[in-house]
Amino acid sequence: AIQFCSERLRDDKEFALVAVSHDIRAIKYCSDKLKEDKEVAIAAVSQNGLVLDSYSLKLRDDKEVAIAAVSQIGLALEYCSPRLRDDKEVALAAVNQDGYVLQNCSEKFRDDKEVVLTAISQDGKAINYCSARLRDDKEVALAAVSQDGRALEFCSENIQKLCKGKDPIKTLESVILHEQLQKEIKPKELDFAKALSAECKQATLEQSNQVAKPKARMKI
């Protein structure tokens, strides 16, 4: 065990990396210099992200270290620096590991559709922790109930009423498809109406010109 090794070995980076990769507790016996080494820190938090809590603010504010930690266990987000807790890439890595970590994300990310969809892809019930706006989003609701049917109870009242007594997945899929078709059809209909209106105006103008010409000849 590393605790019984010489100071020279406990200060050897290659030796420390091997030791930490086999037993996270080895970090405790590394030299002070290696405890603050980024590469050794990444090896350590990759084994147990929660040890991030024992590192200096400098390492907790290092994005690579933070992502390694939250990718191992999403709850390590709590130990990242304030700056990195507000970093979208770090938040995405955390909720991708554990959807429930969405509750520990900032209000900004709980209202970010990409972050929320990533979280509920891991746990549908995590929709309970997103913003009211996204709990009322049909695409978000569909993703949540598709992952876990019990997630419906955490969706907005509007979504729950829409799905009451029906298959929530089929209902939401149908409504989303209908809304998408409406968005696609309306611009085409508008273009057709504009084109038709222009043709009618042109035809009316031509007819007016044809009627006006004979009258002019009669006066002469």
DOZA-747007 format. One record per residue: y, z, x of N, C-alpha, C, O in turn; residue in one letter. Coordinates in steps of 0.001 Angstrom, whole numbers, padded with zeros to 6 digits, always signed. Layout:
<nodes>
YZXYZXYZXYZXA/...
</nodes>
This chain:
<nodes>
-001190+000000+000840+000000+000000+000000+001249+000000+000882+001256+000546+001985A/+002307-000632+000358+003522-000813+001152+004184+000518+001524+004883+000597+002534I/+003971+001560+000719+004615+002833+001034+004101+003452+002338+004756+004313+002925Q/+002928+003008+002781+002358+003545+004009+002598+002626+005208+002110+002883+006308F/+003353+001558+004978+003642+000600+006044+004828+001058+006888+005607+001924+006491C/+004934+000462+008034+006044+000792+008945+007361+000304+008351+007379-000528+007444S/+008457+000832+008875+009780+000416+008411+009995-001068+008678+010656-001764+007906E/+009424-001541+009789+009570-002961+010121+008955-003837+009028+009556-004834+008630R/+007771-003480+008543+007113-004269+007496+007831-004119+006153+007914-005066+005370L/+008342-002924+005904+009038-002713+004639+010387-003427+004611+011045-003524+003575R/+010776-003924+005790+012011-004689+005894+011720-006179+006125+012624-006973+006382D/+010432-006532+006026+010022-007928+006222+010015-008641+004863+009275-008253+003959D/+010825-009660+004729+011002-010331+003438+009719-010983+002937+009360-010825+001770K/+009029-011708+003800+007800-012380+003386+006748-011375+002930+006044-011595+001944E/+006655-010293+003649+005698-009237+003294+006074-008613+001951+005214-008337+001114F/+007375-008399+001763+007864-007798+000520+007594-008702-000678+007208-008227-001746A/+007797-009996-000500+007566-010950-001599+006112-010935-002044+005821-010967-003240L/+005195-010885-001074+003764-010841-001405+003435-009520-002101+002718-009495-003102V/+003964-008434-001563+003675-007109-002116+004188-006984-003557+003478-006500-004438A/+005420-007423-003778+006029-007325-005114+005319-008213-006127+005177-007851-007295V/+004868-009396-005660+004182-010308-006577+002833-009754-007030+002313-010146-008075S/+002270-008837-006235+000991-008220-006593+001163-006910-007355+000352-006562-008213H/+002227-006196-007029+002456-004901-007676+003957-004637-007722+004589-004432-006686D/+004516-004641-008911+005959-004478-009084+006456-003160-008487+007615-003055-008087I/+005587-002167-008428+005993-000855-007905+006339-000908-006415+006973+000001-005881R/+005916-001979-005760+006182-002119-004325+007669-002202-004022+008101-001839-002928A/+008460-002679-004987+009900-002820-004768+010542-001475-004424+011549-001408-003720I/+009940-000426-004934+010463+000928-004707+010436+001297-003221+011255+002091-002758K/+009492+000719-002484+009307+001090-001079+009871+000065-000095+009751+000231+001118Y/+010475-000977-000617+011118-001959+000262+012387-001363+000862+012932-000390+000342C/+012844-001947+001940+014080-001463+002574+015258-001678+001626+015190-002498+000711S/+016327-000939+001854+017515-001070+001007+018056-002490+001038+018558-003000+000037D/+017947-003123+002205+018439-004495+002327+017650-005431+001403+018240-006274+000729K/+016324-005287+001369+015486-006168+000544+015610-005854-000945+015389-006721-001790L/+015958-004633-001252+016156-004277-002663+017343-005030-003251+017456-005193-004466K/+018232-005489-002358+019404-006239-002815+019281-007735-002491+020246-008489-002614E/+018082-008145-002077+017850-009552-001756+017542-010327-003044+016690-009915-003831D/+018231-011436-003250+018085-012211-004491+016664-012727-004691+016119-012628-005790K/+016069-013269-003656+014722-013838-003781+013693-012767-004127+012801-012992-004945E/+013823-011613-003504+012913-010500-003791+013150-010001-005214+012208-009646-005923V/+014408-009977-005619+014749-009536-006977+014127-010460-008021+013591-009994-009026A/+014200-011766-007782+013610-012729-008715+012102-012525-008809+011524-012593-009894I/+011464-012272-007652+010021-012026-007651+009692-010773-008461+008697-010728-009184A/+010542-009764-008328+010313-008499-009034+010501-008644-010545+009638-008236-011322A/+011627-009226-010960+011896-009330-012399+010973-010339-013077+010797-010306-014295V/+010388-011233-012286+009415-012174-012850+008111-011466-013200+007323-011951-014012S/+007901-010313-012574+006730-009489-012886+007021-008547-014049+006176-008310-014912Q/+008239-008022-014045+008669-007109-015113+010184-007196-015228+010913-006614-014424N/+010645-007921-016223+012077-008152-016394+012894-006890-016559+014086-006880-016252G/+012274-005827-017038+013020-004598-017301+013489-003892-016029+014377-003041-016086L/+012897-004241-014876+013358-003607-013631+014750-004103-013262+015369-003581-012335V/+015238-005093-013969+016608-005567-013746+017587-004405-013878+018643-004397-013245L/+017233-003440-014695+018091-002282-014923+018346-001480-013639+019350-000777-013525D/+017430-001595-012684+017564-000802-011458+018380-001506-010384+018631-000937-009322S/+018789-002723-010648+019525-003490-009646+021040-003299-009774+021555-002813-010781Y/+021716-003702-008712+023177-003597-008674+023799-004593-009642+023155-005549-010074S/+025054-004355-009970+025766-005255-010873+025817-006664-010292+025804-007652-011026L/+025876-006741-008968+025927-008054-008320+024715-008894-008700+024861-010067-009043K/+023522-008313-008643+022298-009048-008981+022140-009202-010489+021592-010201-010956L/+022610-008232-011245+022535-008344-012707+023523-009383-013228+023449-009823-014375R/+024456-009763-012341+025441-010787-012696+025068-012145-012082+025850-013095-012133D/+023865-012220-011504+023383-013476-010931+022558-014200-012004+021587-013648-012519D/+022945-015424-012333+022322-016149-013442+020832-016425-013220+020034-016306-014150K/+020463-016786-012014+019050-017069-011728+018196-015817-011901+017100-015873-012458E/+018701-014709-011427+017978-013435-011564+017864-013071-013047+016800-012671-013519V/+018966-013214-013764+018984-012865-015185+018003-013713-015990+017252-013186-016811A/+018007-015015-015758+017107-015905-016502+015649-015593-016180+014795-015637-017066I/+015357-015276-014909+013989-014909-014542+013564-013651-015299+012421-013538-015744A/+014492-012713-015439+014189-011448-016116+013964-011646-017619+012961-011182-018163A/+014888-012331-018287+014772-012485-019745+013658-013456-020131+013155-013418-021254V/+013274-014328-019195+012159-015234-019465+010834-014472-019425+009853-014870-020053S/+010827-013359-018667+009620-012527-018605+009556-011609-019814+008494-011418-020407Q/+010689-011049-020169+010780-010205-021368+012210-010273-021895+013153-009872-021213I/+012357-010778-023100+013682-011010-023681+014564-009779-023734+015788-009882-023656G/+013946-008613-023868+014720-007371-023965+015541-007083-022714+016461-006266-022748L/+015211-007750-021611+015982-007558-020379+017414-008041-020534+018260-007748-019689A/+017697-008770-021594+019066-009227-021857+020032-008045-021869+021193-008170-021478L/+019539-006911-022319+020359-005701-022411+020871-005254-021043+021908-004597-020951E/+020142-005611-019976+020501-005146-018637+021276-006188-017829+021661-005926-016689Y/+021504-007356-018408+022316-008362-017727+023781-007928-017741+024181-007090-018548C/+024556-008493-016859+025983-008175-016830+026642-008652-018124+026127-009558-018778S/+027770-008056-018499+028475-008501-019715+028762-009994-019710+028695-010650-020750P/+029084-010531-018532+029386-011963-018430+028162-012801-018792+028284-013801-019500R/+026987-012401-018312+025784-013186-018571+025203-012941-019963+024490-013791-020498L/+025502-011799-020540+025073-011585-021929+025826-012536-022858+025409-012786-023989R/+026947-013061-022352+027751-013992-023140+027520-015438-022689+028284-016338-023037D/+026456-015643-021912+026112-016979-021412+025022-017576-022315+023977-016961-022524D/+025273-018763-022839+024348-019358-023807+022972-019646-023204+021951-019434-023859K/+022943-020121-021975+021658-020441-021342+020787-019191-021191+019572-019241-021384E/+021418-018086-020849+020693-016815-020717+020211-016349-022094+019077-015895-022244V/+021081-016468-023088+020712-016068-024453+019542-016899-024976+018624-016367-025600A/+019580-018200-024718+018495-019082-025156+017165-018696-024507+016125-018676-025166L/+017211-018391-023206+015989-017994-022507+015426-016694-023080+014212-016520-023190A/+016329-015790-023441+015902-014492-023984+015249-014637-025360+014163-014103-025589A/+015902-015353-026272+015349-015477-027637+014143-016407-027660+013331-016352-028584V/+014026-017255-026653+012842-018115-026574+011614-017299-026185+010484-017660-026513N/+011849-016202-025485+010741-015317-025110+010418-014350-026248+009259-014004-026475Q/+011462-013919-026958+011286-012951-028050+012384-013175-029086+013544-012832-028858D/+012012-013749-030216+012991-014068-031249+013786-012875-031738+014946-013018-032126G/+013174-011696-031723+013852-010508-032233+015025-010078-031352+015860-009278-031773Y/+015086-010605-030137+016196-010275-029242+017510-010824-029789+018585-010472-029304V/+017421-011686-030800+018640-012209-031429+019532-011065-031894+020756-011196-031896L/+018938-009959-032285+019729-008822-032757+020573-008215-031641+021561-007533-031911Q/+020186-008462-030378+020946-007930-029249+021966-008930-028706+022723-008617-027787N/+021980-010127-029276+022928-011151-028828+024308-010894-029429+024450-010173-030416C/+025298-011486-028826+026663-011339-029327+026809-012035-030673+025990-012876-031045S/+027851-011677-031386+028123-012283-032697+028252-013800-032578+027861-014543-033478E/+028804-014240-031455+028977-015677-031222+027634-016400-031249+027516-017466-031853K/+026628-015830-030602+025325-016490-030541+024515-016303-031818+023642-017115-032125F/+024796-015254-032552+024105-015071-033844+024631-016046-034886+024072-016183-035974R/+025735-016730-034522+026281-017767-035394+026149-019143-034747+026760-020114-035194D/+025341-019212-033687+025103-020478-032981+023763-021042-033469+022718-020419-033285D/+023802-022209-034082+022601-022757-034720+021467-023004-033727+020302-022761-034040K/+021802-023482-032543+020756-023755-031544+020067-022469-031110+018841-022421-031010E/+020845-021434-030855+020275-020149-030450+019427-019572-031566+018321-019085-031328V/+019944-019628-032782+019217-019081-033934+017909-019836-034178+016873-019213-034409V/+017947-021154-034130+016730-021947-034339+015689-021655-033259+014489-021640-033532L/+016156-021426-032041+015230-021085-030957+014581-019731-031230+013383-019550-031014T/+015377-018794-031702+014860-017453-032000+013824-017488-033123+012751-016899-032993A/+014137-018173-034221+013217-018171-035360+011997-019053-035129+011017-018973-035869I/+012060-019896-034098+010857-020663-033756+009806-019729-033157+008615-020041-033150S/+010262-018577-032654+009361-017558-032119+008985-016533-033180+007864-016023-033204Q/+009941-016243-034054+009698-015258-035127+010621-015574-036291+011829-015349-036213D/+010058-016092-037362+010856-016498-038515+011728-015395-039083+012827-015657-039570G/+011242-014153-039023+011994-013041-039599+013250-012710-038800+014075-011911-039244K/+013399-013316-037632+014608-013096-036830+015842-013648-037538+016968-013369-037125A/+015639-014433-038606+016776-014947-039382+017588-013786-039958+018759-013942-040304I/+016954-012637-040052+017631-011445-040555+018816-011046-039674+019720-010344-040126N/+018809-011494-038418+019841-011070-037475+020908-012131-037219+021836-011898-036444Y/+020787-013287-037859+021813-014308-037637+022971-014100-038616+022909-013237-039491C/+024000-014883-038457+025201-014742-039292+024910-015100-040748+023928-015780-041047S/+025775-014635-041644+025619-014942-043074+025690-016453-043298+025010-016998-044168A/+026520-017115-042501+026654-018570-042651+025320-019266-042394+024940-020171-043137R/+024612-018850-041352+023352-019505-041006+022180-019033-041866+021180-019739-042000L/+022303-017845-042445+021252-017417-043395+021318-018260-044669+020372-018295-045456R/+022462-018943-044857+022643-019802-046030+022469-021278-045665+022711-022158-046491D/+022052-021541-044437+021833-022910-043963+020394-023324-044297+019444-022659-043883D/+020238-024402-045030+018907-024824-045496+017979-025203-044348+016780-024932-044411K/+018512-025823-043304+017677-026206-042169+017181-024971-041417+016031-024919-040981E/+018044-024000-041276+017659-022752-040621+016620-022018-041474+015627-021504-040959V/+016867-021980-042777+015929-021319-043694+014564-021994-043655+013534-021319-043641A/+014553-023316-043639+013293-024064-043592+012515-023732-042320+011306-023506-042366L/+013215-023704-041186+012555-023376-039919+011973-021963-039959+010884-021711-039445A/+012713-021056-040575+012270-019657-040647+011025-019497-041518+010049-018879-041094A/+011052-020046-042728+009905-019874-043638+008695-020691-043189+007558-020376-043539V/+008951-021740-042412+007843-022525-041868+007110-021720-040798+005896-021844-040633S/+007862-020896-040077+007261-020062-039033+006613-018812-039634+005568-018351-039174Q/+007261-018278-040674+006752-017065-041342+007278-017051-042775+008475-016877-043001D/+006389-017234-043728+006793-017285-045133+007556-016057-045596+008352-016135-046532G/+007321-014932-044952+008002-013689-045346+009484-013705-044992+010242-012841-045434R/+009894-014685-044197+011301-014775-043772+012234-015091-044934+013444-014892-044828A/+011679-015586-046052+012511-015953-047203+013341-014777-047695+014473-014960-048144L/+012788-013576-047613+013512-012407-048115+014764-012091-047297+015622-011328-047742E/+014868-012673-046108+016033-012433-045265+017050-013574-045338+018113-013503-044721F/+016723-014616-046088+017655-015724-046270+018732-015324-047275+018629-014273-047908C/+019748-016141-047423+020829-015834-048357+020324-015809-049797+019248-016329-050091S/+021104-015205-050691+020729-015158-052107+020634-016572-052681+019779-016851-053522E/+021511-017457-052224+021475-018843-052703+020150-019514-052381+019569-020199-053222N/+019681-019313-051163+018413-019908-050737+017254-019290-051522+016329-019990-051936I/+017314-017982-051720+016233-017305-052446+016169-017779-053903+015083-017979-054446Q/+017335-017957-054531+017368-018456-055910+016843-019882-055987+016117-020242-056915K/+017215-020679-055010+016768-022077-054963+015247-022168-054885+014639-023062-055474L/+014642-021243-054159+013189-021287-053929+012385-020394-054872+011158-020346-054787C/+013062-019697-055755+012374-018746-056629+011303-019448-057476+011581-020422-058175K/+010094-018935-057395+008993-019481-058189+008493-020825-057699+007695-021469-058381G/+008947-021268-056526+008546-022578-055994+008001-022414-054574+008113-021352-053960K/+007419-023483-054082+006999-023512-052681+008275-023670-051845+008914-024720-051908D/+008659-022661-051071+009933-022726-050337+010018-023874-049334+011079-024474-049164P/+008921-024176-048682+008943-025252-047682+009165-026601-048348+010034-027365-047929I/+008384-026898-049386+008533-028176-050083+009902-028282-050754+010524-029345-050753K/+010362-027174-051323+011664-027174-052001+012798-027460-051026+013648-028311-051287T/+012808-026756-049915+013869-026945-048925+013803-028330-048287+014837-028950-048040L/+012605-028810-048022+012454-030158-047460+013017-031202-048417+013689-032144-047997E/+012738-031026-049703+013203-031973-050713+014726-031959-050832+015358-033013-050896S/+015306-030767-050860+016764-030637-050996+017471-031197-049765+018481-031890-049888V/+016944-030898-048583+017546-031397-047345+017493-032924-047304+018466-033573-046921I/+016352-033494-047701+016211-034952-047716+017189-035579-048701+017809-036600-048402L/+017328-034969-049873+018243-035474-050895+019684-035461-050384+020426-036421-050594H/+020078-034384-049717+021439-034268-049191+021687-035284-048077+022779-035843-047968E/+020676-035516-047262+020816-036501-046189+020979-037913-046753+021778-038702-046251Q/+020212-038222-047804+020310-039537-048436+021683-039747-049061+022247-040839-048997L/+022210-038697-049661+023547-038787-050263+024598-039092-049204+025507-039889-049433Q/+024467-038451-048040+025431-038682-046961+025343-040114-046445+026353-040715-046078K/+024127-040653-046422+023933-042017-045918+024371-043061-046931+024925-044096-046559E/+024126-042797-048213+024426-043771-049261+025920-043845-049554+026446-044945-049723I/+026603-042748-049619+028014-042714-050001+028906-043620-049153+029714-044360-049715K/+028792-043590-047824+029645-044493-047029+029367-045970-047340+030292-046783-047366P/+028096-046315-047575+027750-047698-047891+028329-048110-049235+028840-049218-049392K/+028242-047197-050210+028787-047487-051532+030301-047661-051456+030875-048518-052127E/+030933-046837-050632+032387-046907-050481+032790-048242-049854+033753-048873-050291L/+032057-048663-048840+032346-049946-048201+032174-051101-049183+032964-052044-049195D/+031123-051012-050013+030863-052065-050999+031995-052127-052028+032447-053202-052422F/+032441-050930-052452+033513-050869-053450+034816-051448-052879+035547-052152-053576A/+035096-051144-051600+036305-051675-050970+036228-053197-050861+037204-053900-051125K/+035051-053697-050465+034867-055147-050322+035011-055839-051666+035637-056895-051765A/+034428-055240-052706+034501-055810-054048+035934-055823-054554+036370-056792-055175L/+036667-054747-054289+038056-054655-054711+038899-055725-054024+039765-056336-054651S/+038645-055950-052732+039393-056965-051982+039112-058366-052531+040018-059191-052651A/+037837-058621-052865+037462-059926-053421+038129-060159-054770+038601-061260-055053E/+038168-059124-055598+038796-059226-056926+040292-059512-056804+040845-060323-057547C/+040937-058830-055851+042375-059047-055653+042645-060481-055199+043593-061121-055654K/+041793-060973-054294+041947-062327-053784+041744-063356-054894+042481-064337-054993Q/+040717-063109-055737+040430-064025-056842+041585-064035-057839+041961-065098-058333A/+042148-062876-058139+043268-062761-059074+044485-063493-058533+045192-064170-059279T/+044729-063357-057222+045859-064013-056592+045713-065540-056658+046680-066251-056933L/+044505-066028-056405+044247-067463-056450+044443-068017-057858+045003-069098-058039E/+043973-067263-058853+044133-067687-060246+045609-067726-060624+046045-068624-061343Q/+046367-066767-060147+047805-066708-060447+048522-067908-059838+049422-068475-060456S/+048131-068287-058647+048745-069440-057982+048448-070744-058701+049300-071624-058821N/+047189-070843-059184+046789-072058-059901+047546-072200-061218+047895-073310-061619Q/+047796-071101-061877+048530-071122-063150+049996-071420-062897+050629-072104-063701V/+050538-070934-061826+051978-071095-061545+052314-072520-061151+053423-072963-061450A/+051446-073262-060507+051722-074630-060049+052009-075607-061179+053012-076314-061089K/+051198-075704-062249+051507-076616-063363+052846-076342-064002+053564-077268-064379P/+053191-075042-064127+054475-074684-064744+055636-075223-063920+056651-075659-064464K/+055476-075188-062629+056544-075696-061759+056719-077176-061919+057855-077651-061911A/+055637-077947-062067+055719-079408-062236+056353-079775-063563+057093-080755-063650R/+056074-079009-064579+056620-079289-065929+058144-079164-065903+058813-079944-066581M/+058703-078258-065184+060152-078070-065100+060805-079257-064452+061910-079627-064851K/+060185-079872-063478+060727-081053-062809+060726-082240-063742+061148-083330-063355I/
</nodes>
